[in-house]
Amino acid sequence: MKISVVGSGYVGLVTGTCFAETGVTVTCVDIDTEKIENLKRGIIPIFEPGLEAMVHKNVEKGRLFFTTNLPESINEAEAVFIAVGTPPDEDGSADLKYVLGVAAEVGKNMEHYMVIVTKSTVPIGTAEKVRLAIKTELDKRGVKIPFDVASNPEFLKEGAAIDDFLKPDRIVIGTDSDEAVKLMNRLYKPFLLNGHPIIFMDIPSAELTKYAANAMLATRISFMNDIANLCEIVGADVNMVRKGIGSDSRIGNKFIYPGAGYGGSCFPKDVKALIKTSIEKGHPLELMQAVENVNDSQKEVIFKKIYTHFNGNLKGKRFGMWGLSFKPNTDDMREAPALVVIAKLIEAGATVKAYDPAAMHETQRRIGNVIEYATDQYDAALDIDALILMTEWQEFRVINFKVLAKVMKSKIIFDGRNIYEPEEMKENGFAYYSIGRKPIN
Ligand SMILES: NC(=O)c1ccc[n+]([C@@H]2O[C@H](COP(=O)([O-])OP(=O)(O)OC[C@H]3O[C@@H](n4cnc5c(N)ncnc54)[C@H](O)[C@@H]3O)[C@@H](O)[C@H]2O)c1
C-alpha cells in the first residue's frame, strides 16, 4: 500500500514514519526544500524522542521517502494525508490556505481514486471545502475521477509523539464513504492491537472532536491555575488541593497541574479557533473565552512574582532560566510561556541567561541574542540574582544545592512548574516562589 503525507512537520513526519513502520510505503512531502534535503540526508528537523532512529530505519528499508514534488508523491497513492500547518489568522480563526492549497494541488494532479484525509486540525466544514477544492480542479481539467474525503484528527503529544501514534487511545475518523472506512481500517489496524477503538463518525463530529478535546484539556489547566492563584490568597496549598480532587475518579489526576500557563502549537491556537467558530455560528463559548483569559494572565504570573520580590527594581538584574520550550521533551517554542517572561524581563532592563536541553537553537532562531545561552544548567545560574524555572525537564528535578548555592549570587528560585519542595528549599537556605503555594522568603 502506498500513501502520501503532505506536510513534514511534527504531525506529518511522525504520521508518515509510523505508517512506514507498519510496512506501508510512504512519501512525505513538504514545500520547505531545506527540510526535505535535510531529511534525505537523515537530518531530522525536530527534536522528538525515538523519531530519528525510526526515520533512518524505514528509509533504509525502502519504505519512507521525502520529496518536494507533490504530484509525484500521489502517483499510485491510495490515500493522501494533509498534515500542513493551520496557523491562526489575524482574527483567531484557523488559516486554511495551506490545507486548501494542497487539496487544489491534489485535484490538479490526481489520476486515480484516492481518499484525501485531513489530519491537520481544521474547523468544522473544512473537509467539505477540501472536497470542493479538489472537485473544482477536476472540473477545470474536464475529468471525472472519483475520490472521497475523510477527517482524521491527530491527538499525539509532542515529546511522546511516536508512542502516542503507535499506541493511540483512540483513532477518530469522520467520513461518509464505505471505501474510505475500509481503507482507514486497513491502515490503522496495526495500531489498534492494544484493543483501543477506531471510532467512525460523520465528518463534522470528527472535526469538532479535536477542538473539543484540546478545549477540555486547556480548560483543566486554566481551572487549576485559577484555583492556584486563589490558593495563594487564602493560604491554601494547591498541591494538596490537586491531590484532594485528583483522587476522585470522576475528576482524575491528569492535566490538573498548575504552572506558568499552557503554550505550544495547539492549545492556544485551537482554543482561539473554537471561540471564533462559536461566535460565527451564533453560540459564543463563554467558558473558552475565560480559559483563554486566565491563560494569558497566567503566563505573566512568574514575572509578577519576580517584580514584586525585587520591588519593581529589575534594571541591571541578572536572571538564569532553566527551560525554554513550552513543555519538556520538545524543542517547540511556539507560544512558550518562557518567551513572555523573557520579554518582560528584558523590557524591565534585566538580562537573562538560559539553558534548555533541546530548545536553545530554536529560541535563538526566534529571538536571537537578546538573551545569553548557557552550556548547562549550572552555567545558567552563574552569578545570577535569581533562577527561574520555566520547563519541567527531568534533568532539573534533582538539584545539587551545594553547587547551585556556590554559583548563584543570590539564593532565590522562581519555580513556574512546582517541581521542588518548599521544605527542601528552606532547609537549603533558598528563597522560593512557586505557583499556588506559600512562598519561602
Ligand atoms: N504539533 C502537534 O503536537 C499537533 C498535534 C495534533 C495536531 N496538530 C495539527 O497538525 C497540523 C500540523 O501541525 P505541525 O505541528 O505538524 O506543524 P508544523 O509547522 O511542524 O509542520 C507543517 C509543515 O507543513 C509544511 N507545509 C506548509 N504548506 C505546505 C504545502 N503546501 N505543501 C507541503 N508542505 C507544506 C510546512 O513547511 C511544515 O513543514 C496543524 O493543524 C496542527 O494544529 C499538531
The ligand as an SDF file (V2000), in Angstrom:
LIG
                    3D

 44 48  0  0  0  0  0  0  0  0999 V2000
    2.2330   19.6280   16.8190 N   0  0  0  0  0  0  0  0  0  0  0  0
    1.3270   18.9170   17.4460 C   0  0  0  0  0  0  0  0  0  0  0  0
    1.5380   18.4590   18.5700 O   0  0  0  0  0  0  0  0  0  0  0  0
   -0.0020   18.6490   16.8190 C   0  0  0  0  0  0  0  0  0  0  0  0
   -0.8390   17.6560   17.3700 C   0  0  0  0  0  0  0  0  0  0  0  0
   -2.0570   17.3980   16.7730 C   0  0  0  0  0  0  0  0  0  0  0  0
   -2.4600   18.1320   15.6540 C   0  0  0  0  0  0  0  0  0  0  0  0
   -1.6590   19.1150   15.1620 N   0  0  0  0  0  0  0  0  0  0  0  0
   -2.1150   19.8370   13.9670 C   0  0  0  0  0  0  0  0  0  0  0  0
   -1.4620   19.2900   12.8280 O   0  0  0  0  0  0  0  0  0  0  0  0
   -1.1960   20.3320   11.8820 C   0  0  0  0  0  0  0  0  0  0  0  0
    0.3020   20.3850   11.5900 C   0  0  0  0  0  0  0  0  0  0  0  0
    0.9660   20.7540   12.7930 O   0  0  0  0  0  0  0  0  0  0  0  0
    2.5450   20.5990   12.9510 P   0  0  0  0  0  0  0  0  0  0  0  0
    2.8400   20.8940   14.3800 O   0  0  0  0  0  0  0  0  0  0  0  0
    2.9910   19.3200   12.3500 O   0  0  0  0  0  0  0  0  0  0  0  0
    3.0240   21.8290   12.0360 O   0  0  0  0  0  0  0  0  0  0  0  0
    4.4900   22.1340   11.5250 P   0  0  0  0  0  0  0  0  0  0  0  0
    4.5490   23.5910   11.3380 O   0  0  0  0  0  0  0  0  0  0  0  0
    5.5030   21.4390   12.3690 O   0  0  0  0  0  0  0  0  0  0  0  0
    4.5350   21.4210   10.0840 O   0  0  0  0  0  0  0  0  0  0  0  0
    3.7680   21.8290    8.9920 C   0  0  0  0  0  0  0  0  0  0  0  0
    4.5870   21.5510    7.7390 C   0  0  0  0  0  0  0  0  0  0  0  0
    3.7670   21.7600    6.5940 O   0  0  0  0  0  0  0  0  0  0  0  0
    4.5990   22.2860    5.5640 C   0  0  0  0  0  0  0  0  0  0  0  0
    3.7680   22.8790    4.5210 N   0  0  0  0  0  0  0  0  0  0  0  0
    3.0630   24.0260    4.5430 C   0  0  0  0  0  0  0  0  0  0  0  0
    2.4210   24.1880    3.3690 N   0  0  0  0  0  0  0  0  0  0  0  0
    2.7090   23.1200    2.6130 C   0  0  0  0  0  0  0  0  0  0  0  0
    2.3510   22.7130    1.2860 C   0  0  0  0  0  0  0  0  0  0  0  0
    1.5410   23.4440    0.5390 N   0  0  0  0  0  0  0  0  0  0  0  0
    2.8340   21.5570    0.8280 N   0  0  0  0  0  0  0  0  0  0  0  0
    3.6470   20.7990    1.5820 C   0  0  0  0  0  0  0  0  0  0  0  0
    4.0220   21.1320    2.8360 N   0  0  0  0  0  0  0  0  0  0  0  0
    3.5740   22.2750    3.3330 C   0  0  0  0  0  0  0  0  0  0  0  0
    5.4920   23.2640    6.2920 C   0  0  0  0  0  0  0  0  0  0  0  0
    6.6400   23.5840    5.5550 O   0  0  0  0  0  0  0  0  0  0  0  0
    5.8010   22.4820    7.5730 C   0  0  0  0  0  0  0  0  0  0  0  0
    6.9670   21.6900    7.4250 O   0  0  0  0  0  0  0  0  0  0  0  0
   -1.7640   21.6090   12.4850 C   0  0  0  0  0  0  0  0  0  0  0  0
   -3.0820   21.7820   12.0240 O   0  0  0  0  0  0  0  0  0  0  0  0
   -1.7770   21.3100   13.9740 C   0  0  0  0  0  0  0  0  0  0  0  0
   -2.7480   22.0350   14.6610 O   0  0  0  0  0  0  0  0  0  0  0  0
   -0.4290   19.3650   15.7020 C   0  0  0  0  0  0  0  0  0  0  0  0
  1  2  1  0
  2  3  2  0
  2  4  1  0
  4  5  1  0
  4 44  2  0
  5  6  2  0
  6  7  1  0
  7  8  2  0
  8  9  1  0
  8 44  1  0
  9 10  1  0
  9 42  1  0
 10 11  1  0
 11 12  1  0
 11 40  1  0
 12 13  1  0
 13 14  1  0
 14 15  2  0
 14 16  1  0
 14 17  1  0
 17 18  1  0
 18 19  2  0
 18 20  1  0
 18 21  1  0
 21 22  1  0
 22 23  1  0
 23 24  1  0
 23 38  1  0
 24 25  1  0
 25 26  1  0
 25 36  1  0
 26 27  1  0
 26 35  1  0
 27 28  2  0
 28 29  1  0
 29 30  1  0
 29 35  2  0
 30 31  1  0
 30 32  2  0
 32 33  1  0
 33 34  2  0
 34 35  1  0
 36 37  1  0
 36 38  1  0
 38 39  1  0
 40 41  1  0
 40 42  1  0
 42 43  1  0
M  CHG  2   8   1  16  -1
M  END
$$$$
